[in-house]
Amino acid sequence: MSLEKTLSKDHYFSHDIFAEERERIFFDQWFCIGRSSDVADTGDYVAIDLCGESIVVVRDEIGHLNGFYNVCRHRGSQLIPMVSEGKGTPAYLTGCLEGLFRCPYHSWTYGLDGGFKRAPHVDDIEPGDADFSLHGVGVDTWGGFVFVRLSAGDTEPALLEQLGEIPERLARYPLDELEVGARKSYSVLANWKVVLENYNECYHCAGVHPELCRVVPAFRDGGGAKLDWDAGIPHREGAYTFTRDGTTKRAPFPGLNEAEKTRHNGELAYPNLMVSLSCDHVAAFVLWPVSPSETRINCDFLFHPDETAGADFDPADAVEFWDLVNRQDWVICENVQRGMASRVFRQGYYAPMEDLSLDIRNFVRKSLDKE
């Protein structure tokens, strides 16, 4: 049998290739940063570290989301200091501004639309002078998720074009309305593509996820070869969601069809958003590539507001189960990264049931113009 080959080893370790991905994928494409609920009100902002570039997204007075490089036009100081008491730079900070940006260095100020306001003791710059406005980045939303695009001067592709058929396939899920009921963050010592490849196949599920396979036996049937993601993945008899026993007290999302009430669905929105959908909750994974061998992952657990408003709301049944499954995945991804570091490894292979994983290979080659 002839098996398709994976990307070469260099794609998982080379700093030069990671630098190419940084420019051609993470900066030049729409990159998910999290939920719009984190910037719900005027002045609310998120400051992010996207592969070494600091970006701020803020809600302005008329309700628009605006994005800027976190750089003062005067001397380059960060407007929102990205510092941490612990080790390393935080990837995601939230806060609220009182109507404007004020540089902590010399107090140059800017509006929430990025326009120059004033500078102490500098009288020859007019408010609104475009030459002194903050450097902008593209911002757009879908399904309650916020995306940024650092190549703000380019109009194509639009976010919906990049998402392709995903919005249509998930049209009945009330993603815009869902609220974050819990959030977990992980640091995985593996290349971001290893994480995506793992998400996109279930050949590993029988050996890595015994608890998950008791809820979804189809994940171990033929190494996952018979899965039909377009139709949704069936649970075992009597189960319908991702918890230890496959059930929950939460009601299904309103508007789902019968298959969506009993089957599990998943989508990978390149380059960094993985969405796993049950009838009562959604696990949304936002990947933050740090280096060729490290990826941060923020996982938001999303629930309907009718559920989160209840006095007895408790997301633990879903969160604890997902945390178990996630940690199993991260351990095996790190094992893959360590193994690929061997001097004998040059390139891997895709088994027949891993055809979706080929998408990552093809996506990267196309993005880097290496088809």
Secondary structure as UniProt FT lines:
FT   STRAND          4..8
FT   HELIX           10..13
FT   HELIX           15..21
FT   HELIX           22..26
FT   TURN            27..28
FT   STRAND          31..35
FT   HELIX           36..39
FT   TURN            42..43
FT   STRAND          44..50
FT   TURN            51..52
FT   STRAND          53..59
FT   TURN            61..62
FT   STRAND          65..69
FT   TURN            73..75
FT   STRAND          92..96
FT   STRAND          100..102
FT   TURN            104..106
FT   STRAND          109..111
FT   TURN            112..113
FT   STRAND          116..118
FT   TURN            120..121
FT   TURN            127..128
FT   HELIX           130..132
FT   STRAND          136..142
FT   TURN            143..144
FT   STRAND          145..149
FT   TURN            152..153
FT   HELIX           159..163
FT   TURN            164..165
FT   HELIX           166..169
FT   TURN            170..172
FT   HELIX           175..177
FT   STRAND          179..188
FT   HELIX           192..199
FT   TURN            203..204
FT   HELIX           205..208
FT   HELIX           210..215
FT   HELIX           217..224
FT   TURN            225..226
FT   TURN            229..231
FT   STRAND          233..234
FT   TURN            237..238
FT   TURN            254..255
FT   HELIX           258..262
FT   STRAND          263..269
FT   TURN            270..272
FT   STRAND          273..277
FT   STRAND          281..291
FT   TURN            292..293
FT   STRAND          294..303
FT   HELIX           305..308
FT   TURN            311..312
FT   HELIX           316..340
FT   TURN            343..344
FT   STRAND          347..350
FT   HELIX           352..354
FT   TURN            355..356
FT   HELIX           357..367
FT   TURN            368..369
//
